[in-house]
Amino acid sequence: MNKIVIIFLMSIFFALSVQAQKIKGIVCDRELGNIPYASVKLLTQDSIFVKGEMTNEEGNFLLTDVKKGNYILVVSCVGYKNFYKNLKISDTDYELSIIWLENDDVLLSEVTVSGSSIIYKRDRTLIIPDMQQRKHAYSGYDLLYNLMIPGIDVNTRKGTVSNERGAVTVYINGVRADMREVQNLRPKDIEKVEYYDMPSGIFTGDIASLNYITKTYKAGGYIALDGEQTLGYTAGDYNVGAKLVKGKTSYTFFGGYNMSKHDGTEEEKNEVINFPDEAVHRDRSTENAFYKNNQQYAQFKVNYAEEKYNLFAQAALTRDDTPRNGRDEALHYSSDASQNVDASNWTEEESLKPSLCLDGLFYPTKAQRIHVRAMGSYSDNTYQRNYAEDERLSKTHVDEDYYSFNLLGVYGINLKNSTLGASIMHDHHITSSTYTGDYDSWQHLWRGETIVYLSYMQHLMNDKWTFLLYPGVSLLNYRLHSQALQRYWTFRTNSWIRYQPNKNHQFLGGFAMGNNQPDISSMNDMDQTVDFLQIKRGNPYLDNPVIQEFFFTYNAKLHPVNLKLNLWSTILKHNIRSAYFIEGDKLVNTFRSDATYRKWKAELSASCRISDNLRANGKLRYEKFEYPSIPGLDTDNFFASLDVDYYFKSFTLRGWVKSTERTLDDSSLAITKSPCTYGFSLRYNASNWMAEVGTANPFNARSHYREYLYTDAYQYNQVRTSRIYQQTGYVRVAYTFDFGKKTSKERNNVDRSINSAILKAN
C-alpha cells in the first residue's frame, strides 16, 4: 500500500514538473498602434520550430501548451524588422511586455509573399501585396489595380474605386482620402490593404470601405512631379507636391493644372413631340462641336501627431473654367410644312471655390477610437447659355453663391468578440442664385440631412459566424424660399450575417435600407429654355427616395484563383426621374418622384495568379432593369471584361477589354447602348521614376453610343460619336525627389469638385 501511495505521489510530481504553460503578449507599432496578423513563432535554442500563431485584430497573441525550457521568440510582419527574444519558461505562465516592431524599408521592398495574398478575416478581407505588385506600381491606385481584388473595379487614370453597389470609400491609416491622396501613395510605403465589403465600427455609414495601412516617417521631405498628356485630342493633367517633416509636425503643399480641348463630336438625333393637334418630327444633325476646360488647384496642410491623437488642418483653393462648350446643328422639322433651320447651342461656366477642413483622430485607449471632422466651402459660380435658331435667340445668365459644410463624429470600440460603433453626420447646403435672361428669378434654397447610426458586430463559434446589426435614422430637411418646409424621416440599416466554414470560403447575406438626397439642382421652381419647343422645369416638392437592397455574396480561394459571386436585388422607391408633358405649345421636361425602379444583378468575378509574372482578372455580369409602373420601360444587359498584366524586369504590359453594355438610366429613363472598348499600356518603373504609354480603341475609327427614350409625350433616338471615344493614346511621367530621411507621400485632401445648384438646360 505504501508503495502505491509513493508511486501515485511521484506521478503527480512528475506531471506537475512537465505541466505546459502559456505565453501571451501584444505586438505594436509606435505610430500606428496595435499590429494585427503579425507572425509569432516559438523556436528551440537551436532554431527548431515548436509552434506558431498570428496576432489577432487587436495585436494580441497566445501560445498554449508550452513546456518548461529555454526558447527563442520570433515576431515578424511585412514592413517591419524581425523581433527576437530569449525566453526561459518555468512553472508559471509567461506574459511579455509590449513588443514594439521597428519599420524596415529593406524588408518591405524585398519581401515575397508565398501562397495567397488575400486573407479572409471575420470582418474584412486583408490583402498583402507581393514583390511584383509593389515593383510594378507607382501610386496607390496602381497597386490596388495590381492586387486584382475580385469585385473591385479600379480606374488608375481617373482615380476611382467601386464595387457592385457603388463607390468605395477610401481611407489611409483610417483617415478618409480623396483621389489625389491615393495617387500620392508610394507602393513601398503600403504594408497592407483592408477591404470592408460590409463596414462597421469606425467605417459606419459607408457602402464599402478600403483602408491602406502605410508606414510613417518623422524627418525629411520630398518634391514630386507628375504629368499626363493625351494623344488624339488635347488633354493634360500636371501636378506638383512638396512635403517637409520636422518631428511631430509635417507641412505639405500641393498644386496642379489640368485642361481638356476637343472637337469633332458627331450626333444624329430623331425626335417626336406629341402635341395634341399634331406630332412634330425633328431631326438634329451636329455639324460642329467644341469643348474647352481648364482647372487649377492649390492646397496647404499642417499635420501634428502625438501618441494619443492626430490633428490635421488644411486650406485649399480650386478654380474651374469652361470658356467654350457648344455645337452647331442642322434641324429639319417634318410637319405640314417641312422646314430646315440652323441652330447653335453655346455655354460657358466659371467657378472659384475656397475650402477649409479640420480633422482629428483620438485614441483614448488601445481599443477605442474617436474621429471628428469639420469641413466647409464656398463656391462662386457663373453660368451663361445662348441658344439660337435662325433669327431667334434665347439667353440665360446665372450668378450663384453656394455654401456647404459637413460635420462628422465617429466612435468605435473593439471588445473581445464584438465591436461597437456609433456615428453622427450632418450635411448642410445653402445656395442663392440670380437668374436673368428668358426667365428672371431669385432662388434661395437650404438643404440639411442628419444621419445617426449605431452598429453592433458579434463573432461566434471561433469566428465562423459573424452578425452585424446596423440600425440608423436619417432626417432630411429642405426648403425653397416662399415654399413650405419639406421634412422626411427614413429608417436606415445595413445588417448582415457571414458564415466562414474555413479560411478559403465565405458566405454572406443581408439587407440594406437607406435614402438618397434629391439632386439640389432640380429643387427649384425655375423654367429654363432648352429650345423653342422645350423647357426644363425644377420641382421643389420632390419626395425622399428610399433604397432597399437584398444581397448574397460567396467568396472562395481556389488556388491560384480567387472567386466572388454576387447576387443583388435593388428597389428604389420614390425614385426621382425625368417626366415629360405638354403645356400649351411647349414640351415640359421636369422631375417626379412617384415611381419605383428595380434592378437585379448576378455577377461572377475572378482573379488568377497564373504565374509570378502573369496575372489576370475577369468578370461576367447579368443585369435586369425596369420601371414596373411604366409599361415597356425595361431592359437587360450581359457584360464581360478581362484585364491581363504581364511583368518583366521593370516593365508592365497591360491589356484590357470590355464588352458592349446596355443600361436603363434610373433618372433620365433613357436606354443606352455602349460599344466594346479595349486598350493596351506599357509602363516602366525604376527607383523614383515612372513612365507609361497607353492606347484605347487603337483600331476603332467610329465607335458609336446609342441612346433612346420612349414616353407618351416625347420620344427620341440618338447616335453619338466623339473624338474622345475613338483611337486615343496617352503618355504619363512621374518623378519623386526625396531629401533628408525618406518621407511617406502625404495624403492630398484637395476636393476639386465644384458645388452648384444651377438648373441647366443641358
N, C-alpha and C positions, 0 to 999 in steps of 0.2 A: 504494500500500500504506500509506504514511504517513497519507494522508487517511482511509482506512478505520479505522485504529487510533485516530486523533483523534476521528472520529465515534463510534466504539464507546465510548471513554472518556467523551466528553461525554454520551452516552446514560445510562451508568451513573451519572454525577454528577447528571444531571437526575432520574433515578429515585430516587436516594437523597435528593435535596433535597425530593421530594414524598412520601417514604415516610410511610404512615399510622402513627399512634401509638395507644396505649391509654390510657384514663383509668379508674382504678379507685379505689374508696373504700368507706366504710361509713357508714350513717346510723343514729343512735342517739337515744334519749330518756334524759335524765339519771336518770330514776326507773325506767322500765320496761325499759331496756336496748335491744337492737337493734330496729330498726323494719322489719318485713317489708312488702313490697308498696308502698313509697313510690315515687312517680313521679320519675324523674330525666330532665331534658331538657337538651340542649345547643343553645344559640341563638347566632347571629352577633351582632355588636355592635349591629346594627340590628334585633334580635329576630326574625330569620328562623329557623324551626325547622330543625335539622340532623339530629338523631337523638335517640331516647329509649329508656329502659329502665326496668324495675321492679326494686327491690331484691329479693333472694331471701329465703329463710326466715331467714337469719342477718343480714339487713340489708345485705349486700354488693351492689355493682353493678359492672359492667364495660362501658365503651363502647369499641368497637373501630373500627378504620379511620378514625381522626380525623386529618385533615391538619393541617399546621402552620398556626398563625394565632391570632387573638385571639377568645375566645368568652365567653359568659355561661352558667354552670351554674345551673340552677333545680331545686331539690328541694322537692316538696310532698307532703303526706299529710293525710288527713282529720283535723281536730282540731289541726293544727299550723300555725304561721306559715310562709310560704314562705321558703326559704333561697336567697340569691343570692350568686354568687361569680364574679369576673372571672378568666379563665384565659388564660394565654399558653402555647400548645403549641409546643414546639421539636422537636428531633430525637430526643428520648428519651420513654419512657412517663412519664405523669404520675400519681403516687399522692398522693391528698389525705389530709390528716389527718382525724380523726373529725369528721363533720358532725353537730353537735348541733342538733336541732329543738326549738323552744320551743312550749309549749302555746298555743292560741289559742281562747278561748271564743267569740269572734265568728264565726270561721270555722266552728267546729263547729255553731253554731246556724243558720247561713245556707247551708251548702253544699248543693248539689243534685247527686246522683249521676246521671249520664246513663247510659243503657244498662242492662245487667243488674247488679243489686247482689249477685248470687250468683256467686262465682268458684270454680271447681273447682281446687284445688291438689293436689299429689301425695300428701298425707297428710291432707287436711282440706278442708272447704268453708268458704270465707270469705264472710261476709255483711256488707256495708256499708250501714247504714241511710240512707235518703234523708230529705230535709227533712220530708216529710209524715209519715213513720213516726215521726220524733222528736217532731214538733209534737203529734201526737195520742196520745202515750203519757205516762204519769206515772211508771210503775215499770218495773223490768227485765222483768217478766212482760208488761206491756202492750206494750213494744217488741218483745219476742220474738214475741208473737202477731201484731203488725203485720207482721213480717218474712215471715210465711207460708212458712216453710221446708217444702217437701214432705216428708211422712213424719213431721213433728214435731207432736205434739199438746200444746197449751198451755192449761191452765185458769188463767185470770188470777185468779179468785176463790179457788180452793183452793190455788194456788201449786204446780202440778205440771207436770212436763215429761216426756214419754215418747215412745218411738218404737215400731216394730213388735215389738221384742224386750223392751221393758220400760222401767223408769225410766232416764232420762238423768241422769248425774251432772253437776251444775252447778258451775262454778268462776268466780271473779272474779280476774283477773290471775294465774291459775294456782293460787289458793288455794280449796280446796273450800268451797262456800257452801251454806247451807240456805235454806228458804223465805223467812224474814224478811230475810235478806241481800239477796236478789234484789228483793224488794218495795221495799227502801230505796234501790235504784239510781235515780239520775236519768238519764233518757234522754240529756240533753245531755252527760253525762259518759261515755257509752258510745261509743267510737270505732268498734268493730267487734265482730263475734261470730264465733268459730271453732267449727265443729261437726265433731267426730271421730266418724264412724259406726263406725270400727274403730280404737279408741285404741291408742297405743303410747307409748314414752318415759315421760314423767312422768305420763301418764294410764293407765299399765299397770294392768289389773285391772278397768276399767270396762266395762259393756255398751256404753255410748256416752258421750261427753263433750261438754259445751258450755262454752266459755270466753268470758266477757265481758272485752274489753280496754277499760280505762277510764283516764281521766285522774286524776291525784292532785294534791293541793294541800298547801302547807306552813304555812298560817296561817289562822286564822278558826274558824268553827264554825257550827252550825245547831241549831235546835229543830224537830222535825217532829211533826205530829199527824195521825192518820188514823182514820176510823171507818166502819163499815158496819153498817146495820140492815136486817134482813129484814122484809118485809111479807107478811102471810098467816099466819105463825106467828112466835113470838118467837125471834129470834136476833140476836146482835150481836158485833162484834169491834172493839175500840178499843185504840189503841197510841200511845205517845209515845216519842220518841227524842231524844237530845241528844249533840252531839259538840264537843270542843274540841281544836284542833290547835296545838301550840307547837313549832315547829321540826321535829325528827325524831320527836317523841312525840305521840301522839294518845290522848285519853281519851273513852270512849263509854259511855253508859248507855241501856238500853232497858227499857221496862216495858209491860205490856199486860194486858187483861182481855177474855175472850170468854165468851159464855153462849149456851145454847140451851134452849128450853122449848116443848114442843108436845104435843098430844094428838090424838085423832081417828083413830088408826090402826084400820083395819078388816081383819080376816083371817078367811078361811074355809079350814079345813084338814080334809081327809078322810084318815084313816089306817087302815091294815090291818096288824095284827101277827099273824103266822102261828105261833101256838103249836101244839105237836104235837097236842093234843086238839081244839082249835077255833081258828078265826081270830077275833080281836077287831076289830070295826069301830068306829071312834071318829070322831065329827065334832066339830071345835072351832070355836067362833064367838066372836071377840073382841068384847066388849061395851063395854069402856072401856080405853083405854091412855094412858099418860102418860110423859113423859121430861123430865128437868131436869138440866142440867150446867153447870158454870162452871169457868173456869180462869184463873189468874193467873201471870204470869212476870216476872222481873227479871233483868237481866244488866249486869255491869260489865266493860269490856275495856280493856286497855292495849296499844298497838302502838308498837314502836320500830323505825325503819328506817334502815339505812345502805346504802352503795353495794353492799357485798358480802353483806348479809344483811337479813332482815326477820323480826322476832320478835313473837309475839302471846302474850298471857296473858289468860284470861277466866274468870270465875266466874259461874254462873247458878243460879237457884232457880225451880222450877216446882211449882205446886200444882194438882191436878186433883180435882174433887169432883162426884160424881153422886149426889145425895141421893134421887132418885126415878127409877126405871126399872122399869116394870111394866105389867101388864094384868090385867083381869078377864075370865074366859071362861065360856061355857056349853058343857059337854061332854055329848054324847049317845053312850052305849055301845049298840051293837046286837049282842046275843047272844041266848042263850035267854031271858034276862030283860033287856029293854031298861031303860036307866037314864039319867036326866038328873041331872047334877052341876054345881054351881057351883064354879069354881076361880079361884085368883088366883096370880100369879107376880110377885114383887117383889124387886128387888136394889138395893143401894147400894154405892158404891165411893168410896174416897178415897186419894190418893197425894200424897206430898211428895218431891221429887227435887232435891237439890243436885248440881251437876256442876262440873268443872274441866277446862280444856283448855290445853295448852302447845303452840305450833305455831311452826315455824321454817323459813324458806326461805334457802338459802345458795347463792351463786354463785361457786365457785372460779375459773372463767374465764367468758368470754362464751358459750362453747359448752356449759358444764356447769351442771347444777342439781341440788341436793340438797334434798329435802323430808322433814322429820321431824315427827312429831306424836304426842302422848300425851294420851289422853282418859280420864277416869274419872268415874263417877257412882254414887250410892247412891239407892235408892228404898225408901221406907217405905210399903207398900201394905196396905190392908184391903179385905176383900170380904165382903158379907153377903147371903145369899139365903134367902127364905122362900117356900115353895110349899105351897098348901093346896087340898084337895078336900073340901068339906063339913067334917066334923069332924077329918079327918086333916091333920096339919101336918108339913112337912119343913123342917129348918133347917140351914144351913151358914154357918160363920164362919171366915175365913182371915186370919191376920196373916203378912205376908211381909217379909223383908229381902232386897233384891236388889242385888248389887254387879256392876258391869261396868267393864271397861277395855279400851282399844284402843291398840295401838302400830303405827305405820306408818313405814316408811323407803323412799324412792324416789330413785333416781339415774338421770339421763338425760344423754346427751351427743350433740350434733349434729356429725357429721362431714361431709365434702364431699358425698357422695351417699348417706349412710346415717345411721341413728340407732340407738344402743344404749341399752338401758334395763334396769334391774333393780329389783325391789321385794320387800319382805318385810312382811307384815302378820300381827299376832296379835290375835285377838279372844277375850276371856275373860269368862265369866259365872258367877257363884256365887249361888245362891238357897237360902234356908231359909224354909220355910213351915210354919205350925202350923194344922192343920185341926181344928175342933170342930163338933159337931152330930150329924148322922146317922152320920158316919164320923170317928173321931178318929185323927189321924196326924201325924207329923212327917216332912217331906220335905226332904232336903238334896241338891242337885244342883250339879255343876260341869260346864261345857262350855267347851272351848277349841279353836280352829281356827287353825292356822298355814298361810299361803299364801305361796309363793315363786314369783316369775315372772322370766323373762328375756325380752327382746324384741330382735329384730334386724330393722330395716327397710332395704331396699335399693332405690334408684331407678336405673333403667336406661334407655338409649336416649332421652336428653333428657327424662326423667321420664314417658315414655309408659307404661312398665311399673313397677309397684311391688310388691314382695314383702314380706310380713311373716311372720316365724317367731316364735311366741309360746309357748314351752314353759313349763310350770309344774307345781307339785305342791301338793296340799292334804293336810294331816294333821289329821283331825278326831278329837278325844277327848271322851268324856263318860262320866260315872259318877254313878249314883244311889247314895245311901248303902245299904250292905249288899248292893249288887249288883256284878256283875263289870264291869270296865272295858271300854268299847266303843271300838275304835280302827279308823279307816278311812283308807287312803291312796287318793288319786284323782289321776290324771293330768289336767292342765288345759291347754287351748290355745285360741287364737283366731287361727288362721292364715288368711291370705287372699292373693289376688292381684288387683291392679287394673290395668286397661288403659284408658288415656285417649288415644284417637286424635287428638283435638283439644280445644280449650278448651270445646266445647259438649257433649261426650259422654263418659260414663264407664261402664265395665263392671266389676263386682266379683263375685267368687265365693270361697267359703271354707267352712271347717269350724270349729266351736267345740265344746269339751267342758269340762264343769265339774261342780260338785256343789252341792247345797243343804244347808243345815243343817236338821235336823228342828226343827219348832216346839217351843220349850222348854216350853211349857205342856202338851204332850202326853207329855213324857218323865218319867212318874212311875208309881207303882203304886197310885194312888188310885181309889176309886169315888165318884161324885157322883150324887145323885138328880136325875133330870130330871122325872119324875113317878112315880106309884106303879106304873107298868108298865115304866118305862125307867130305866136307869142309864147314866152315861157313865164310861168307864174309860181311864186312861192306859196307856202301853206304854213301859217303859224299855229295850226291846231293838229299837228301830227301826233299819232299815238306812240306808245312806248313799245318798240319791237322786242319780243321775248323769244329767246333761243332755247330749244330743248334738244339734247343730244343723247343718244344711246350708243354705246360703243363696246367693242370686244377686240382685244389685241392678243396675239400669240407671238412670243419671241423664242427663237431657237438658235443654238450654236451647234452646227453640224460640220465640224472641222473639215475643210477650211472655209465653210460657208456660214454666214450669219443671215438668218431669215427673220422677217417681220410680216405678219398678216394682220391687216386692219379691216374691220367691218364697222361701218358707221351709218347711222340714220339721224338726219338733222331736220328739225321742224322749226321754221321761223315764222312765228305768229305776229300779226300786225306789221308785216314787213312793209317798209317804205319803198314805194315803186313809182315809176312814171305812169301817168294817166293822160289820155287824150280825149278831148270832146270838142264839139263845135259850139262856138258862141258868136252869133251874128255871122259876119263874113271872115271870121278868124278860126284857125285851129289852135286850141289852147293845150299846151304841154305843162302839166302841173304834177303834184305829188299826192299820193294817197297811202293810207296805212290800214286798209281793210281786207287784205288778202293774206293767205298762208302760203308759204313757199316750202317745198320739201326737196330733200336731196338724199340719195342713198349712194354709198360708196363701198367698194371692195378693192383692196389694194394689197399686192404682194411685192415686198422689197427684198432684195438680196445683195449682199456684198461678198466678194470672194478674194482671198489672197491666193492667187493661182501659184505664184512663186514669190521670192523675196523682191523681185524686180517688176512683177506684173500683177496689177490689181484691177478689179472690175466691180461695178455697181450697177444693178439693173432694177427696173420697176415695171409692173403690169398693173393697170387700173381699169375698173369699170365703174361708171357713174350714171345715175339717172336723175334728171331734174324735172320738176313740174310745179305748176300752179293749179291745184285741183279745182278751184272755183272759176278758172278761166279756160273754157273749152279749147283744146288744141294746143295749148301752150305747154309743151313738154318736149323733151329730147333726151337722148342718152349719148354716152361717149366711151370709146375704147382708147386707151392711151398706153404707150410703151416708151421706155427710154433706156439708154445704155451709156455708161461712162467707163472708159478704159484708160489707165495710166501705165506707162512703162518707164521705169527708172534705169538710167545707165550713166555711170560716173556722176557728173554734176548736172546732168540734163534730165528733164522730164518731158516725155512725149505724151500728149493727151489727145484723145478723140472722144466725141460725144455725138449722140443722135437722139432726136425726139420725134415721135410720130405726130401725125395730124391730130388735132383736138377739136371738139365741138362742145360748147357750153351755152347754158341759158343764164344770162345775167339777171340776178335777182332784183336789180334796181331798174335798169333800162328796159327789161323784158325782151331784149334783143337776143337772138341766137347767133353765135359767132363761130365760124369755121376757120381754124388756123392751119397753115401748111406745115409739112415736115421741115424741121430745121436740123442742122448739123454743123460741126466745126472741128478744128484742129488747133493745137498750140504746141510750141516748143519753148521750154524755159531753161535758163541757166542760173544756178545758184552756187556761189562760192564766197566764203567769208562774209563780208558785209555788202556784197553786190548781188543784184538780181536783174536779169534781163529776160524779156519774154516777147515772142511774136506769135500772133494767132490770127485765125481767119474764121469767119462764119459764112455758111452757104456759098462756098467758093465757086460752085458750078451752077448757081441759080441766078438767072438774069431777070426773071419776072415772077417772084413769089407773090401770091395774092391772098388777101384776107377778105373773107366774105361775111357779111352781116345782114340779117333780115329781121323785120318786125311785122307782125300782123295783129292789128286791133280793129275794132269796128269803125273807128273814125279815121284811122291813119295806118297806112302800110308803106314799107319801103324795102328795097333790095339793093344792097350796096357792095361793090367790089373795089378794094383799095390796094394799091401797091406804092411803095416808097423806097427811096434810096437806102434808108436805114434797114430795110428788110432784105436787101439783095447782097451781092458779093461785097463783103466788107472785111477789113483787117485792122489790126492794132499793134502797137509797139509799147511795151511798158519797161521802164528802167527805174531802179531804186538803189539808193546807197545810204548807208548809215556810218557816220564817223563817231567813234567812242573816244572820250578823253577822260583822264583820271581812271578810277576804277570803273569797270563796266557797269552800266546802269540799265535797268529794265526799261523797255519802252513805256512811256506814260500813257495813261488812258485819256483819249481826246474826247471830251464831252460836248463838242460843238454840235448843236442842233441846227442843221442848215435848212430845215423845213420852214416854210412861211405860213403863218396863220392868217386865214382870211375867211370872211363870211359873205363875200360879194356873190350875188346871184348873177351868173354868167350865162350868156345865151348859147355858148358852145364851149 
